[in-house]
């Protein structure tokens, strides 16, 4: 990405604009990315626990919500849903 002096000034002054533009350039919705960052940055504890199948796992955030992922192969995973509750 080639930047002129004017654009560099804005990115230096407001770095969030750089991330917004970079996300847009690769086809990501920055608002969703910002919400995701908000959830993970406010989490006190994030645990990753294996499930019964070899490579499947659950991610537990603050012992309150579990996100489930299953292995697709080649180190790729698909999101499989979530549950809310109290996790020990």
GILINTA-V700914 format. One record per pair of residues at least 12 apart in sequence whose ideal C-beta (glycine too) atoms are under 7 Angstrom apart, sorted by the first residue. I is the first residue (numbers start at 1). GAP is how many residues later the second one is. Records with the same first field share a line. If there is no record, write none. Layout:
# GILINTA-V700914
I = GAP, GAP
This chain:
# GILINTA-V700914
43 = 18, 19
44 = 18
45 = 17, 18
46 = 13, 15
47 = 13
53 = 17
55 = 16
56 = 13, 14, 15
57 = 12
60 = 27
63 = 23, 24
64 = 20, 22
65 = 17, 19
66 = 16, 17, 21
67 = 12, 15
68 = 12, 13, 14
